[in-house]
Amino acid sequence: MSEFQNDKLVFYFEEINEDSKIDLQIFIVFDEHEEEYYITGVRDSNKTDYKQFKFYCKTANNVEQYISSIIDESSKLNYTLYNFPNLWNDSDIDYYVLEERRQVECEIVGYDKKIFKNFMRNLKIMLKNLKNVRY
């Protein structure tokens, strides 16, 4: 018999600037225990030594408002929905833990170079999936 695997959906996206460089990277996870969305990410570290950030939002609408306030509407976005097995086995989940787990084998679906309007429409759907699709 195989060992139980506690799967977790994780949404990742990156903002691409006009030079086709990654400017911002963010992971979003829904925490069932706290009933909140956890957001962590980093700005492009090539420009400045930016530190990771971590935030919680109570509702999907709060996440959408936050994301729309930090992304340039003229930017392109790449985004991926991942399944990370046994995510909560890591004691402190932060950007670096999630980035280390980001592998093509865990990818469920991904899209490249989407415009802001399409991204925001799909973000709404992804946030519902994070909350409602369970292992």
C-alpha positions in Angstrom: 0.0 0.0 0.0 1.3 3.5 -0.8 1.9 6.2 1.7 -0.8 8.9 2.1 0.0 12.0 0.2 -1.4 15.3 1.4 -1.7 17.3 -1.9 -1.9 21.1 -1.9 -2.7 23.4 -4.8 -0.3 26.3 -5.1 -0.8 29.2 -7.6 2.4 30.9 -8.9 2.8 33.9 -11.1 5.4 36.2 -12.4 5.2 39.6 -13.9 7.3 40.2 -17.0 8.6 43.8 -17.6 9.0 45.5 -21.0 12.5 44.0 -21.3 11.0 40.5 -21.0 12.7 40.1 -17.6 10.9 38.7 -14.5 10.1 41.7 -12.3 7.9 40.1 -9.6 7.3 36.5 -8.4 4.4 35.5 -6.2 3.0 32.3 -4.7 -0.6 32.0 -3.3 -1.8 29.2 -1.1 -5.1 28.8 0.8 -4.5 27.9 4.4 -7.6 25.8 5.5 -6.6 26.0 9.2 -6.6 29.8 9.2 -9.2 30.1 6.5 -7.0 32.7 4.7 -5.0 33.1 1.5 -1.3 33.2 2.1 0.7 35.3 -0.4 4.5 35.4 -0.5 6.9 36.6 -3.1 9.9 38.7 -4.1 10.7 41.5 -6.5 13.5 41.2 -9.0 16.6 40.7 -7.0 18.9 41.8 -9.9 18.0 45.5 -9.4 18.1 45.7 -5.6 18.4 43.3 -2.7 14.6 43.0 -2.2 13.4 40.9 0.7 10.6 38.4 0.4 7.2 39.5 1.6 4.4 37.6 3.3 0.8 38.6 3.6 -2.6 37.0 4.5 -5.9 37.9 3.0 -9.3 36.8 4.4 -11.1 36.7 1.0 -10.5 36.1 -2.6 -11.6 39.6 -3.3 -8.9 40.9 -0.9 -6.3 39.0 -2.9 -7.6 40.3 -6.2 -7.5 43.9 -4.9 -4.0 43.5 -3.6 -2.6 41.8 -6.7 -4.3 44.4 -9.0 -2.6 47.2 -6.9 0.9 45.9 -7.4 1.0 44.8 -11.0 1.5 47.2 -13.9 -1.5 46.7 -16.3 0.8 46.9 -19.3 2.9 43.9 -18.1 2.6 40.4 -19.4 2.2 37.6 -16.8 3.2 33.9 -16.7 1.3 31.8 -14.3 1.1 28.1 -13.2 -1.1 26.0 -11.0 1.0 23.4 -9.1 0.3 20.5 -6.9 2.8 20.3 -4.0 2.6 17.0 -2.1 2.9 17.1 1.7 3.5 20.9 1.7 2.6 21.3 5.4 5.4 19.0 6.4 7.7 22.1 6.0 7.7 24.0 9.3 8.0 27.5 7.9 6.5 27.9 4.5 7.9 31.0 2.8 8.8 32.1 -0.7 12.1 30.1 -0.7 10.4 26.8 0.4 7.8 27.2 -2.4 10.4 28.2 -5.0 12.5 25.1 -4.2 9.5 22.8 -4.7 8.5 24.5 -8.0 9.2 21.7 -10.6 7.7 20.8 -13.9 6.6 17.4 -12.5 4.3 19.3 -10.1 2.7 21.5 -12.7 -1.0 21.0 -13.4 -1.4 23.9 -15.9 0.6 26.9 -17.0 0.1 29.9 -19.2 2.8 32.3 -20.6 2.7 36.0 -21.5 -0.9 36.7 -20.8 -2.3 40.2 -20.7 -3.4 41.7 -17.3 -7.1 41.6 -18.0 -7.0 37.9 -18.9 -4.8 37.1 -15.9 -7.2 38.8 -13.5 -10.1 36.9 -14.9 -8.2 33.6 -14.4 -7.0 34.7 -11.0 -10.6 34.7 -9.8 -11.0 31.1 -10.9 -7.6 30.0 -9.5 -8.5 31.5 -6.1 -11.7 29.5 -6.0 -9.8 26.3 -6.9 -7.2 27.0 -4.1 -10.0 27.2 -1.6 -12.4 24.6 -2.8 -10.4 21.8 -4.5 -9.2 19.5 -1.7 -7.2 16.3 -1.6 
